[in-house]
């Protein structure tokens, strides 16, 4: 494998591990633990993937470029969430949670699409081993194994089998994340009582503790209890997420974002570039808002009253920032270098337009008044 392949197939697996851990945590112990709370971003993400792909296919004539239908499906979670956070108090926290969840579901959907539709020849022996390792991860989770190392070792073996099996190796990161425990251990109450007893015992030393702090043995005991209370998912996120954000993604962008501005990149590629731009800039917000509205209309989901439909549309525009994930899929869909270059230019242009539109809509859209204010 070349250095670029190691970045795209190896390091990017860490990014998908982090994405998978974040979405699992939100759906098990986070803001989206209830079915109706989770339904809205899931519906929005599905619509935000389906409509852009449809727009792309409607604009692209039959031929090799039809393989690129997955390019406008993707949302760059980091950029979209960063922009919505930058807007501060103008955007309700509930809308940030919605966009984050929808973008993460979108990322999971994108890697599944890559694994199924953009993979090479299959090796069923290795895929069978990957299934066996996945079952092993499920059994480890069910047995209540809370040490990270066993999951990491099985995850490395899973990556090797998925890669050798012909699927995109980054799928291993998502599979691993789904089976790493996100909840605290069953004996968390006992551990908390032990920690409290240590603190009470230390407090008896009075002024000595105030001058020098807790004793070294007490600190070590509290550290050990903390390690046993913290779920493996939280521990991994705490240690790995900074490496993913500040190491993996910049390296991926450095390895994949370069564009050769030659005449043949623009010549004859207008249709391809237009399909990608329209898919991201128009298909994303239309699909996300329409699917969310349908989910609410039929009672499958509930929209929080803290943000308006106009603000939801602004978040949908931000979801059109494809960058990292769209580049990733374009690299799989367009083996011809000049086609890939044209796709990259279209992705950059669409991402800038989507960012400007999203920020503008959210800047001018008004937050609904609290229910009690309306009643008054």
C-alpha positions in Angstrom: 0.0 0.0 0.0 1.2 3.5 -0.8 1.4 6.2 1.8 -1.9 7.7 0.6 -3.6 4.3 0.9 -2.3 3.9 4.4 -3.9 7.3 5.2 -7.2 6.6 3.5 -7.6 3.0 4.6 -5.6 3.0 7.8 -5.6 6.3 9.6 -9.1 7.2 8.5 -10.3 4.1 10.3 -9.5 6.0 13.5 -11.8 8.8 12.4 -14.7 6.4 11.8 -14.0 4.7 15.1 -14.5 8.2 16.8 -17.6 8.9 14.7 -19.1 5.5 15.6 -18.3 6.0 19.3 -19.9 9.5 19.3 -23.1 8.3 17.7 -23.4 5.2 19.9 -22.9 7.4 23.0 -25.6 9.8 21.9 -28.1 7.0 21.1 -27.4 5.1 24.3 -26.7 7.6 27.1 -26.9 11.0 25.4 -29.5 13.4 24.1 -30.9 10.9 21.6 -31.5 8.0 23.9 -35.3 8.1 23.4 -36.8 6.7 20.2 -38.6 9.9 19.2 -35.6 12.1 19.9 -33.4 10.0 17.7 -35.9 9.6 14.9 -35.7 13.3 13.7 -31.9 13.4 12.9 -32.0 9.8 11.5 -34.9 10.8 9.2 -33.1 14.0 8.2 -29.9 12.2 7.5 -31.6 9.6 5.3 -33.4 12.3 3.3 -30.1 14.3 3.1 -28.4 11.3 1.6 -31.2 10.0 -0.8 -32.2 13.3 -2.4 -28.6 14.5 -3.3 -27.9 11.1 -4.9 -31.1 11.3 -6.9 -30.3 14.9 -8.0 -26.9 13.7 -9.2 -28.3 10.8 -11.1 -30.9 13.0 -12.8 -28.2 15.4 -14.0 -25.6 12.8 -15.1 -26.0 10.9 -18.4 -25.4 7.2 -18.5 -21.7 6.3 -18.4 -18.8 5.9 -16.0 -19.7 9.1 -14.1 -22.9 7.5 -12.7 -20.6 5.8 -10.2 -20.2 9.1 -8.5 -23.8 9.2 -7.1 -22.4 8.7 -3.6 -20.3 11.9 -3.7 -23.0 14.5 -2.9 -24.5 12.2 -0.2 -21.8 13.0 2.4 -21.5 15.7 5.0 -18.3 16.9 6.6 -19.2 16.7 10.3 -16.2 18.7 11.5 -16.8 21.7 9.3 -20.6 21.8 9.6 -20.6 21.5 13.4 -17.7 24.0 13.7 -19.7 26.7 11.7 -22.9 26.2 13.7 -20.9 26.5 17.0 -19.2 29.6 15.7 -22.7 31.3 15.4 -23.0 31.0 19.2 -26.2 32.0 20.9 -27.9 32.7 17.5 -28.3 28.9 17.2 -30.1 26.9 19.9 -28.2 24.1 21.5 -30.9 21.7 20.4 -30.2 22.5 16.7 -26.5 21.9 17.2 -27.4 18.5 18.7 -29.7 17.7 15.7 -27.0 18.7 13.1 -24.3 16.8 14.9 -26.4 13.6 15.1 -27.6 13.9 11.5 -24.0 14.5 10.3 -22.7 11.5 12.2 -25.5 9.3 10.9 -24.6 10.6 7.4 -21.0 9.6 8.0 -22.0 6.1 9.0 -24.3 5.9 5.9 -21.5 7.1 3.7 -19.0 4.4 4.9 -21.7 1.7 4.5 -22.2 2.9 0.9 -18.5 2.8 0.3 -18.2 -0.7 1.8 -21.1 -2.0 -0.4 -20.8 -0.1 -3.7 -17.2 1.1 -3.9 -15.2 -2.0 -2.8 -13.1 -4.4 -4.8 -13.2 -8.1 -5.4 -14.5 -10.0 -2.3 -12.7 -12.7 -0.4 -15.4 -14.6 1.4 -12.8 -16.4 3.6 -11.6 -13.2 5.0 -15.2 -11.8 5.2 -16.2 -14.9 7.2 -13.3 -14.3 9.6 -14.5 -10.7 9.9 -18.0 -11.9 10.8 -16.5 -14.2 13.4 -14.5 -11.4 14.9 -17.6 -9.1 15.0 -19.5 -11.9 16.9 -16.5 -12.0 19.3 -16.8 -8.3 19.9 -20.5 -8.7 20.6 -19.8 -11.5 23.1 -17.1 -9.4 24.8 -19.6 -6.6 25.2 -22.2 -8.9 26.5 -19.7 -10.4 29.0 -19.1 -6.9 30.4 -15.4 -6.6 29.5 -14.5 -3.0 30.3 -10.8 -3.0 29.4 -10.0 -1.2 26.2 -7.0 -3.4 25.2 -9.0 -6.6 24.2 -11.3 -4.5 22.0 -8.3 -2.8 20.4 -6.6 -6.1 19.6 -9.7 -7.6 18.1 -10.3 -4.4 16.2 -6.8 -4.6 14.5 -7.5 -8.2 13.5 -11.0 -7.1 12.2 -9.3 -4.3 10.1 -7.0 -6.8 8.5 -9.8 -9.2 7.6 -12.1 -6.4 6.3 -9.3 -5.0 4.1 -8.3 -8.5 2.8 -12.0 -9.3 2.3 -12.4 -6.6 -0.3 -14.5 -4.1 1.7 -13.2 -0.7 2.5 -11.1 -1.2 5.7 -12.6 1.9 7.4 -15.8 -0.1 8.0 -13.8 -1.9 10.7 -13.7 1.3 12.7 -17.5 1.6 12.7 -18.1 -2.0 13.6 -15.6 -1.8 16.5 -17.3 1.3 17.8 -20.7 -0.3 17.9 -19.5 -3.0 20.4 -17.4 -0.9 22.8 -19.5 -0.3 25.9 -20.8 3.3 26.4 -22.5 2.7 29.8 -20.8 2.7 33.2 -20.2 -0.7 34.8 -22.9 -2.4 36.7 -21.0 -1.9 40.1 -20.7 1.9 39.6 -22.6 2.6 42.8 -20.2 0.5 44.8 -17.2 2.2 43.2 -18.7 5.6 44.0 -19.1 4.6 47.6 -15.5 3.5 47.7 -14.3 6.9 46.3 -16.4 8.8 48.7 -15.0 6.8 51.6 -11.4 7.7 50.5 -12.3 11.4 50.3 -14.0 11.4 53.7 -10.9 9.6 55.2 -8.6 12.2 53.7 -10.7 15.1 55.0 -10.0 14.0 58.6 -6.4 15.3 58.2 -7.8 18.9 58.0 -5.1 21.5 57.5 -2.6 18.9 56.3 -4.8 18.2 53.3 -5.3 21.9 52.6 -1.5 22.5 52.6 -0.3 19.4 50.7 -3.4 18.0 49.0 -4.6 14.4 49.3 -2.0 11.7 50.0 -0.3 9.9 47.1 -1.9 6.5 48.0 -5.4 8.2 48.1 -4.9 9.8 44.7 -3.8 6.5 43.2 -6.8 4.8 44.6 -9.1 7.5 43.2 -7.4 7.2 39.8 -8.0 3.5 39.8 -11.6 3.9 40.7 -12.0 6.5 37.9 -10.5 4.1 35.4 -13.0 1.5 36.4 -16.0 3.9 36.4 -15.3 5.5 33.1 -16.8 3.5 30.2 -14.4 2.2 27.5 -16.1 4.4 24.9 -15.5 7.6 27.0 -11.9 6.6 27.7 -11.2 6.0 24.0 -12.9 9.3 23.0 -10.9 11.2 25.5 -7.6 9.8 24.3 -8.2 9.2 20.5 -10.6 12.1 19.5 -7.8 14.8 19.6 -5.6 12.6 17.4 -8.5 12.1 14.9 -9.4 15.9 14.8 -5.8 17.3 14.7 -3.9 14.5 13.1 -5.9 12.1 10.9 -8.2 14.7 9.2 -5.5 17.2 8.4 -3.3 14.4 7.0 -6.3 13.1 4.9 -6.9 16.6 3.5 -3.2 17.0 2.8 -3.1 13.7 0.9 -6.3 14.1 -1.1 -7.2 17.8 -1.5 -4.6 18.8 -4.1 -6.1 19.9 -7.5 -4.4 20.3 -10.8 -6.0 23.4 -12.5 -5.5 22.3 -16.1 -7.7 23.1 -19.1 -8.9 19.5 -19.6 -10.2 19.5 -16.0 -12.9 22.0 -16.9 -13.3 20.9 -20.6 -16.0 18.3 -20.9 -16.6 18.1 -17.1 -19.3 20.7 -16.7 -22.1 18.2 -16.3 -20.2 16.2 -13.6 -19.3 19.4 -11.7 -22.9 20.7 -11.9 -24.3 17.4 -10.6 -22.1 17.5 -7.6 -22.7 21.2 -6.8 -26.5 20.9 -7.2 -26.5 17.7 -5.2 -24.7 19.2 -2.2 -26.1 22.8 -2.3 -29.7 22.0 -3.2 -30.3 18.3 -2.6 -28.9 18.3 0.9 -31.2 20.9 2.5 -34.2 19.8 0.5 -33.8 16.2 1.4 -33.0 16.8 5.1 -35.9 19.3 5.7 -38.4 17.2 3.7 -37.6 14.0 5.4 -37.7 15.6 8.8 -41.1 17.2 8.1 -42.5 13.9 6.9 -41.2 12.2 10.1 -42.9 14.8 12.2 -46.1 14.8 10.1 -46.6 11.1 10.5 -45.8 11.0 14.2 -42.5 9.1 13.9 -40.5 12.0 15.4 -40.9 15.2 17.3 -39.3 18.6 16.5 -38.0 20.5 19.5 -39.8 23.8 19.9 -36.5 25.6 20.7 -35.7 26.0 16.9 -37.8 26.9 13.9 -38.1 25.2 10.5 -36.2 28.1 9.0 -33.3 27.3 11.3 -33.6 23.6 10.5 -33.3 24.6 6.8 -30.1 26.6 7.7 -28.6 23.5 9.3 -29.6 21.6 6.1 -27.6 24.0 4.1 -24.6 23.5 6.3 -25.0 19.7 5.8 -24.1 20.4 2.1 -20.5 20.9 3.2 -19.1 17.7 1.7 -15.3 18.2 1.9 -13.7 15.3 3.7 -16.3 12.6 3.2 -17.1 13.7 -0.4 -13.4 13.7 -1.3 -13.1 10.2 0.2 -16.0 8.8 -1.9 -14.9 10.7 -5.0 -11.5 8.9 -4.7 -13.3 5.6 -4.8 -15.7 6.5 -7.6 -13.4 8.2 -10.1 -10.3 6.2 -10.9 -9.4 8.5 -13.8 -7.3 11.4 -12.5 -8.8 14.2 -14.5 -12.4 13.1 -13.4 -11.2 13.1 -9.8 -9.7 16.6 -10.2 -13.0 17.9 -11.6 -14.9 16.3 -8.8 -12.6 17.9 -6.2 -13.1 21.4 -7.7 -16.9 20.9 -7.6 -16.8 19.6 -4.0 -14.7 22.6 -2.9 -17.1 25.1 -4.7 -20.2 23.4 -3.3 -18.8 23.3 0.2 -18.1 27.0 0.2 -21.5 27.9 -1.3 -23.2 25.6 1.3 -21.3 27.2 4.1 -22.1 30.7 3.1 -25.8 29.9 2.6 -26.1 28.0 5.9 -24.5 30.8 7.9 -26.6 33.4 6.2 -29.9 31.5 6.8 -29.0 30.8 10.5 -27.9 34.4 11.0 -31.2 35.9 9.9 -33.6 33.2 11.0 -35.3 34.0 14.3 -35.4 31.6 17.2 -39.1 30.9 18.3 -40.2 32.5 21.6 -40.6 30.1 24.6 -44.0 28.4 24.8 -44.9 30.4 28.0 -44.2 33.7 26.2 -46.5 32.7 23.4 -49.2 31.7 25.8 -48.8 35.0 27.7 
